[in-house]
Amino acid sequence: MTAKKRSTPDTWSDPDDAPELTAEFFKSADLYEGDKLRGRGRPKSETPKEPVKIRLDADVLAALRATGEGWQTRINDTLRASLKLARRI
């Protein structure tokens, strides 16, 4: 049995031995603000939406989906207006 080859050496004796810093490397690199690791992606909302399961008539669902992308947001806005609730900020 042969030993598994390490992908990178333990130490670099010559700066030319260091791995190349590619765009892919920076895409996967951790981002710090001072000493704090900054999270990736969209920041957490103060008023997150809650996933629910609802049963709708097939023709109603087809009509809503036919309005295109964002149809779920439009359902939320319609319900909000019909209940006379204030808009989310």
C-alpha positions, 0 to 999 in steps of 0.5 A: 500500500502506498501513502496518500500524497498530500495536496500541498506541502506542510511549509513553503521554503520558496514563495514560488512554491505557493499555490496560485491565487485564482478567482476560484480561490477568492470565491471560496475564501472566508471574509473577515470584518476586523476579527469577526468572520462575515457570513455569506449571502443575504442578511437575515430579515428582521421580519422573515416570511414563514413557509406554509402549505395551502390548498388552492383550486387548480384553476386558481393556482394555474392563473396565479402561476401564469402571471409569471415570476413573483406570483407568490409575492403577489399573493402575499400582497393581495392578501395583505391588501384584502386584510388591510394590513400595513405594508412590510418595510 
